[in-house]
Amino acid sequence: MSGMSDDFELETLALHTGIHRSQFNEHSEALFLTSSFVFDSAAQAAARFSDAEPGNIYSRFTNPTVTAFQERLAALEGAEACVATSSGMSAILACTMGLLRAGDHIVASRSLFGATVSLFNNILKRFNIETTFVSATDVSAWEAAVRPATRLLFMETPSNPLTEISDIAALAAVARKAGAWLAVDNCFCSPALQRPLEWGADLVIHSATKYLEGQGRVLGGAVLGKRDLVMDGGIFGFLRTAGPTLSPFNAWVILKGMETLNLRMERHSENALEIARWLEAQPGVAKVHYPGLPSHPQYELASRQQKTGGGIVSFELKNGREAAWRVVDSVRMISITANLGDAKSTLTHPATTTHGRISQENRDAAGITEGLLRIAVGLEAVKDIKADLARGLTR
Ligand SMILES: *Cc1c(COP(=O)(O)O)cnc(C)c1O
């Protein structure tokens, strides 16, 4: 089943790619909990270490369960190569440390996951890699920010929490002209809804912690792209040397989650669209941000670039923090937690949690108001989600 052709649809690939049965002919993917692998002889050990003979050596380099995850995700994204990482953040770290050197420059979306901003600003900067942050939606701002030293353009779409849409094809053209790579964090859509490589991106980043795993159990991540970039270009080399690789147990949990990815993304999107429409009609709600709503400023681009709107909806209450906190404190079923992509609905007040460490000024610039809430709409009955939100909205 490993050498499955491209003729299969995503739903089929998600169930069958990456399966290499052991001598026991197990039906479900085997979990290889082992740190190292045994050689038949001194000569074989030497051949493995010198790359003369392919095969597993040590699980910091490769592990069969992790390889299965890599093959399956590569098939879903339509990528030549995939390397798994211990988390989404270590995927971004591996991408930058593997490809960049001191003096290089990054142009990045202003609307990035908070830890990604910290990684670029506080850590990469110490190694003399500078980042210019620009609007997620203004392509000309990206062009203007490019310098001779620019090597990487980095963005996520839809963005967190305001669901801004970046035009992948347009930014891929900017990257090509600049002689830089375009990396897209595809966490919010997953390959079930959006495949950035088809729009010209060079690299796809995943936090597998979110929708790929889908049930909030383990952390994981991945970097995908052309083989010469991912495997030979330094990303895999960084990982096997520095060590933030994916554990086989986590790979196995995520593999099982990926079997239902498409079904879940369809239902997350259906539920989210219904919640977004319902929120738009609530008197206490000033604004709803959801790419599947015709009121979204980039509705057309979103409709072209992604299959459906996805599971994340943000909305602004008219009466600021007090009204927002009342909704949060009134829920009985929805979880108050910062994770997303879980089968269970989760609710966050970004201004005081995920974006709480950012200065008020930068928060305002990013549009993270005190009245903003983000709901990652889960797989519960949509009627029950509405009822839980309504308690705090109407009181
Ligand atoms: C969660 C998240 C990350 C980081 O992933 P971890 O697995 O938590 O390290 C990166 N990008 C986006 C968009 C995320 O939502």
The ligand as an SDF file (V2000), in Angstrom:
LIG
                    3D

 15 15  0  0  0  0  0  0  0  0999 V2000
   -0.5570   25.7890   17.2710 C   0  0  0  0  0  0  0  0  0  0  0  0
    0.0270   26.4430   16.0970 C   0  0  0  0  0  0  0  0  0  0  0  0
    1.4050   26.3760   15.8590 C   0  0  0  0  0  0  0  0  0  0  0  0
    2.3670   25.7180   16.8110 C   0  0  0  0  0  0  0  0  0  0  0  0
    2.1330   24.3700   16.9200 O   0  0  0  0  0  0  0  0  0  0  0  0
    2.5510   23.4910   18.2060 P   0  0  0  0  0  0  0  0  0  0  0  0
    2.2410   22.1090   17.7830 O   0  0  0  0  0  0  0  0  0  0  0  0
    1.7300   23.9890   19.3600 O   0  0  0  0  0  0  0  0  0  0  0  0
    4.0010   23.7370   18.4420 O   0  0  0  0  0  0  0  0  0  0  0  0
    1.8910   26.9700   14.7160 C   0  0  0  0  0  0  0  0  0  0  0  0
    1.0730   27.6080   13.8510 N   0  0  0  0  0  0  0  0  0  0  0  0
   -0.2580   27.6930   14.0590 C   0  0  0  0  0  0  0  0  0  0  0  0
   -1.0950   28.4120   13.0800 C   0  0  0  0  0  0  0  0  0  0  0  0
   -0.8330   27.1200   15.1870 C   0  0  0  0  0  0  0  0  0  0  0  0
   -2.1430   27.2220   15.3930 O   0  0  0  0  0  0  0  0  0  0  0  0
  1  2  1  0
  2  3  1  0
  2 14  2  0
  3  4  1  0
  3 10  2  0
  4  5  1  0
  5  6  1  0
  6  7  2  0
  6  8  1  0
  6  9  1  0
 10 11  1  0
 11 12  2  0
 12 13  1  0
 12 14  1  0
 14 15  1  0
M  END
$$$$
